[in-house]
Amino acid sequence: KAINYYGPELNSDYNLFNLQKPANEGSHSITGDPAFADAETCNFILKSSSAAIDKGSYDIVKHIKQDAYGTALPQGTGVDIGAYEYAGTP
């Protein structure tokens, strides 16, 4: 759901930016620390402190029922931004 194409413009929304949100970004996008488990080793599972938790679009559940590891969506009060749904650990 993050990127949608409507006619001559490319629109994106429900994204997490670590430093600064671009001016043309959708109204549901946020800035914050993604708090990955270990980004240096490409472990992009979310920690409990991640700003991405419960900030994604619930519309995704209509099309995708689980994350990249097979974890059911959602695990909390909302869907998380990114490929991995926070499921309690790390």
N, C-alpha and C positions, 0 to 999 in steps of 0.2 A: 504494500500500500504506500510505501514511502515515495515512490515516483509515479506520477500519472501524466499522461500526455493528452492534452485537450487542445486540438487544433494547432495553431502556430506557436504555442507556448509550452514549455516544459515546466510543470509544477511539482514541487516536492513538499512533503509535510511529514509530521511525526518522526523527526530526526533528532538526534542528540549531538550537540556540538560542544567540544571540550573547552574551547576558548571564547569564541564570539559567533553568534548566529548571524548569517548573512542577511542583509536588508530585504532581499527578495524571497526569503524562506517562508514557508507556511506558518499559520498562526498556532499550530499545535507543536511545532518544533521547539526544543528547549536547549539551554546551555547547562552544563554541569559535568561532573566527573563520572565517566562511564564505570569506573572502579572494576576493571577486568581482573580476573584472578591472577593472571600473569601474562601480560601483553608481550613481554620480551620473548617468551617461548610460544607465542601464538595461542595461548589459552584465554579465549575471550568469553569464558563463562563469567557471569556477573557475580560480584560480591554483594552482600546485604546492603552495603552503603551506596550502591549504584544509583545514579539519577535516572537511569533508564527503566527502572522497575515500575511497572504499572502505568507507564506513560505512552504506550503504543496505541494503535488504532484497534478497537474491538472488531471492526469490520473484517479484519484478516481472518478471524475465526470462522467466517462463512466459507472460506476457501482452503485454509490450512488449519489442521487440527492439532499439529504438534510441531515442536521446534526441530532444529538440526540434529539433536540427539534422540528424538522420539518422545520428549517430555510433552505431555498434554498441555494445551493452551486453554485458558490462562491458569496460572498457579496461584495468583493472588487476587486482588480486587480488580485487576485489569491486565491487559497484555503488555509485555515488556518490549521496549525498542531493541531490535537486533535479532540475531539468529538464534540466541539461546534464552530460554525462559528461566528466570531465577526460581530454583526449586528448594531453597533452604540452605544449601552449602555451595561454595565455601564461605 
